[in-house]
Amino acid sequence: MGQDVEWLFFDLGSTLIDESECYRRRILRMINGTGVRYEEFYRVMTDFYRQGQKGDRLAAKQYGFTLPPWESEWESLYPDAKRCLERLAGKYRLGVIANQNIGTVQRLRAFGIDRYFEEVIASAEEGLAKPDPAIFLLALHRAGCSPSQAGMVGDRLDNDIAPANLLGMTTFRVMRGFGSLAVPAKPEEIPDFTVNDLDALCELLLK
């Protein structure tokens, strides 16, 4: 790991925040009354995710369904999230780069983790979205750091790892959520480090 890393930017969904219940309820609402079984839709969706694609959108398109609105109230914080941020905040400056609906800071506050982040760069508020490098550059500009001084922590190869790698950031892939199903298909999708959870990330970054 580069010794110059001063800032760590986190993705939210499937990195700090568990979205599994949101996906489950969304699928159930979408297939209700259609005759399509949950297990069938889930299999098609995960097959797309394994190909590095946005599985829920493509599965919905394949069946001719419209994706229901995302219900953020069913999100929950992963058990290791708060203790990881608490440990890392003593050594690194922390930020967020995430594709999120309006109200990101308020949701972080509700989870009790807003105080750990000096910069929160969210797509809905900024009018930029990953994987556009512009949202990463905006975060780096506001943090006042160069790419070599920053790390990106996320689950998605396409949204988190590849764009951060191309900018010269140090990348950390967390293997959970649907993003963990994808296999790197391009050199820029290969993370610098891979961990199974945030406790392992802490052990790596604090050793």
Secondary structure, 3 states (H helix, E strand, C coil): CCCCCCEEEECCECCCEECHHHHHHHHHHHHCCCCCCHHHHHHHHHHHHHCCCCHHHHHHHHHCCCCCCCCHHHCEECCCHHHHHHHHCCCCEEEEEECCCCCHHHHHHHHCCHHHEEEEEEHHHHCCCCCCHHHHHHHHHHHCCCHHHEEEEECCHHHHHHHHHHHCCEEEEECCCHHHHCCCCCHHHCCCEEECCHHHHHHHHHC
